[in-house]
Amino acid sequence: MVEDLHFSATVFGFGAGIFFVSCFLFEVPSNLLLEKFGARRWIARIMITWGVLAGAMALVTGPRSLYLVRFLLGAAEAGFFPGVILYLTYWFPAEYRARIVGLFTVAIPVSSFLGSPISAALLGTDGWLGLRGWQWMFILEAAPAVLFGLACLAVLSDRPADAHWLDSRRARLAAEKTPGRSRPTAPGRTVEPAAGVVEQARAGA
């Protein structure tokens, strides 16, 4: 990419760094919107828009387009990591969160371990259908994010109280184990509060 587009180290470095600027600026607003629109819709939105913009990196033709796409990419990804951590608190009680967050965090180095050789292999597609290897790398690595984002819309539930695959007893248990976090967000879905939640509310009164 650097050779094909004749980017200097300064241009490429600034393009790489501007991603973190927009990610920082939109991190908190993104999490506030996650709370408003629900985890299912917002996490899916992050994944889909990130995938589309990551694929758009294949269309970069110069410094300006690099800066623009990288800035938008950071804005699209903003809130994903803390948003997932927040989402996990809706489903797992405090005594389980450390190990669950640990498993999620382990995925970061694992993805780098697996992604690096895959990226190197994709660079070998240079010249296929008239595109350079780095263009195919961006396109093919973006596709799973879009597909899994669409899957999130179909599979994820915002909170345990919204999960129709949980019966009433399990939904009440989830409400008891995660007090204040398991209120339903889907219209028409109601869950009776468990006794533990009611007693905690009385104790705090």
C-alpha positions as CSV (number, residue, x, y, z in Angstrom):
1,M,0.0,0.0,0.0
2,V,2.8,2.4,1.0
3,E,4.7,1.7,-2.2
4,D,1.7,1.6,-4.5
5,L,0.3,5.0,-3.3
6,H,3.8,6.5,-2.6
7,F,3.0,7.3,1.0
8,S,5.8,8.8,3.1
9,A,6.4,7.6,6.7
10,T,4.8,10.8,7.9
11,V,1.6,10.4,5.9
12,F,1.2,6.7,6.8
13,G,1.9,7.4,10.5
14,F,-0.6,10.2,10.6
15,G,-3.2,8.1,8.9
16,A,-2.6,5.3,11.4
17,G,-2.7,7.7,14.4
18,I,-5.9,9.6,13.4
19,F,-7.8,6.4,14.0
20,F,-7.1,6.6,17.7
21,V,-8.1,10.3,17.8
22,S,-11.6,9.7,16.5
23,C,-11.9,6.5,18.6
24,F,-11.2,8.6,21.7
25,L,-13.6,11.3,20.8
26,F,-16.5,9.0,20.1
27,E,-15.9,6.4,22.8
28,V,-18.2,7.8,25.5
29,P,-21.0,8.9,23.1
30,S,-21.0,5.5,21.5
31,N,-21.5,3.8,24.9
32,L,-24.3,6.2,25.8
33,L,-26.0,5.3,22.5
34,L,-25.5,1.6,23.3
35,E,-27.5,2.1,26.5
36,K,-30.2,4.0,24.6
37,F,-30.6,1.7,21.5
38,G,-29.7,-1.6,23.1
39,A,-26.7,-3.8,22.9
40,R,-28.0,-5.9,20.0
41,R,-28.5,-3.1,17.6
42,W,-25.5,-1.0,18.6
43,I,-22.9,-3.7,18.7
44,A,-24.2,-4.9,15.4
45,R,-24.0,-1.3,14.1
46,I,-20.4,-1.1,15.2
47,M,-19.4,-4.3,13.5
48,I,-21.3,-3.6,10.3
49,T,-20.0,0.0,9.8
50,W,-16.5,-1.0,10.9
51,G,-16.5,-3.8,8.3
52,V,-17.8,-1.5,5.5
53,L,-15.2,1.1,6.3
54,A,-12.4,-1.4,6.7
55,G,-13.3,-2.7,3.2
56,A,-13.3,0.9,2.0
57,M,-9.6,1.1,2.8
58,A,-9.2,-0.8,-0.5
59,L,-10.5,2.3,-2.2
60,V,-7.9,4.7,-0.7
61,T,-6.0,6.6,-3.5
62,G,-4.1,9.2,-1.6
63,P,-3.4,10.9,1.8
64,R,-6.7,12.7,2.0
65,S,-8.8,9.5,1.4
66,L,-6.5,7.6,3.9
67,Y,-7.1,10.2,6.6
68,L,-10.8,10.3,6.0
69,V,-11.4,6.5,6.0
70,R,-9.1,6.0,9.1
71,F,-10.9,8.8,11.0
72,L,-14.3,7.3,10.2
73,L,-13.0,3.8,11.0
74,G,-12.0,5.0,14.5
75,A,-15.4,6.6,15.0
76,A,-17.2,3.4,13.8
77,E,-15.2,1.2,16.2
78,A,-15.5,3.6,19.2
79,G,-17.3,2.0,22.1
80,F,-16.9,-1.6,21.0
81,F,-14.6,-2.9,23.7
82,P,-16.2,-1.1,26.7
83,G,-19.6,-1.8,25.1
84,V,-19.0,-5.5,25.1
85,I,-17.8,-5.3,28.7
86,L,-21.0,-3.5,29.7
87,Y,-23.0,-6.0,27.8
88,L,-21.4,-8.9,29.7
89,T,-22.5,-7.3,33.0
90,Y,-26.1,-7.7,31.8
91,W,-25.7,-11.4,31.6
92,F,-23.1,-12.5,34.2
93,P,-23.3,-11.8,38.0
94,A,-20.3,-10.1,39.7
95,E,-18.7,-13.3,40.9
96,Y,-18.3,-14.6,37.3
97,R,-17.4,-11.3,35.5
98,A,-13.6,-11.5,36.1
99,R,-13.2,-14.8,34.3
100,I,-15.7,-13.9,31.5
101,V,-13.9,-10.5,30.9
102,G,-10.6,-12.4,31.0
103,L,-11.8,-14.8,28.3
104,F,-12.9,-11.9,26.1
105,T,-9.6,-10.1,26.6
106,V,-7.6,-13.2,25.7
107,A,-9.3,-12.9,22.2
108,I,-7.2,-9.8,21.5
109,P,-3.8,-11.5,21.3
110,V,-5.3,-14.7,19.9
111,S,-6.8,-12.6,17.0
112,S,-3.4,-11.1,16.3
113,F,-1.7,-14.5,16.4
114,L,-4.2,-16.0,13.9
115,G,-4.8,-12.8,11.9
116,S,-1.1,-12.1,11.0
117,P,-0.5,-15.2,8.9
118,I,-3.9,-14.9,7.3
119,S,-3.1,-11.3,6.3
120,A,0.2,-12.4,4.9
121,A,-1.5,-15.1,2.9
122,L,-4.1,-12.6,1.5
123,L,-1.3,-10.4,0.3
124,G,-0.4,-13.3,-2.0
125,T,-3.6,-12.6,-4.0
126,D,-1.9,-9.7,-5.7
127,G,-3.2,-9.1,-9.2
128,W,-6.4,-11.2,-8.8
129,L,-9.2,-9.4,-10.7
130,G,-6.9,-6.4,-11.2
131,L,-6.6,-5.6,-7.5
132,R,-3.5,-5.4,-5.4
133,G,-2.9,-7.9,-2.5
134,W,-3.4,-5.2,0.1
135,Q,-6.8,-4.3,-1.4
136,W,-7.9,-7.9,-1.2
137,M,-6.7,-8.1,2.4
138,F,-8.9,-5.2,3.5
139,I,-11.9,-6.5,1.6
140,L,-11.7,-10.1,2.7
141,E,-10.9,-9.3,6.3
142,A,-13.8,-6.8,6.4
143,A,-16.4,-9.3,5.2
144,P,-16.6,-11.4,8.4
145,A,-17.3,-8.3,10.5
146,V,-20.3,-7.4,8.3
147,L,-21.6,-10.9,8.3
148,F,-21.2,-11.4,12.1
149,G,-22.8,-8.0,12.6
150,L,-25.9,-9.1,10.7
151,A,-25.9,-12.3,12.8
152,C,-25.9,-10.2,16.0
153,L,-29.1,-8.6,14.9
154,A,-30.7,-12.0,14.5
155,V,-29.2,-13.8,17.5
156,L,-28.3,-11.4,20.3
157,S,-30.8,-10.3,23.0
158,D,-30.2,-7.0,24.7
159,R,-30.7,-8.4,28.2
160,P,-31.7,-11.7,29.8
161,A,-35.2,-10.4,30.3
162,D,-35.5,-10.0,26.5
163,A,-34.3,-13.5,25.8
164,H,-37.3,-15.4,24.7
165,W,-35.3,-18.7,24.8
166,L,-35.2,-18.2,28.6
167,D,-38.3,-19.4,30.5
168,S,-39.8,-17.3,33.3
169,R,-37.9,-19.0,36.1
170,R,-34.5,-18.5,34.4
171,A,-35.4,-14.9,33.5
172,R,-36.3,-14.2,37.2
173,L,-33.1,-15.8,38.3
174,A,-31.1,-13.6,35.9
175,A,-32.9,-10.5,37.3
176,E,-31.9,-11.6,40.8
177,K,-28.3,-12.3,39.9
178,T,-27.8,-9.0,38.0
179,P,-30.0,-6.6,39.9
180,G,-30.7,-3.3,38.1
181,R,-29.3,-4.6,34.8
182,S,-31.9,-7.1,33.6
183,R,-34.9,-4.9,33.0
184,P,-36.5,-5.8,29.6
185,T,-36.0,-3.5,26.7
186,A,-38.3,-5.3,24.2
187,P,-41.9,-4.1,24.1
188,G,-44.4,-6.5,25.5
189,R,-41.9,-8.5,27.5
190,T,-42.3,-8.4,31.3
191,V,-40.5,-10.3,34.0
192,E,-41.6,-10.6,37.6
193,P,-38.9,-9.4,39.9
194,A,-37.2,-12.1,41.9
195,A,-37.5,-12.0,45.7
196,G,-33.8,-11.2,46.1
197,V,-34.2,-8.1,44.0
198,V,-37.2,-6.9,46.0
199,E,-35.5,-7.4,49.3
200,Q,-32.4,-5.6,48.1
201,A,-34.6,-2.7,47.1
202,R,-36.2,-2.7,50.5
203,A,-32.9,-2.8,52.2
204,G,-31.7,0.2,50.3
205,A,-34.8,2.2,51.0
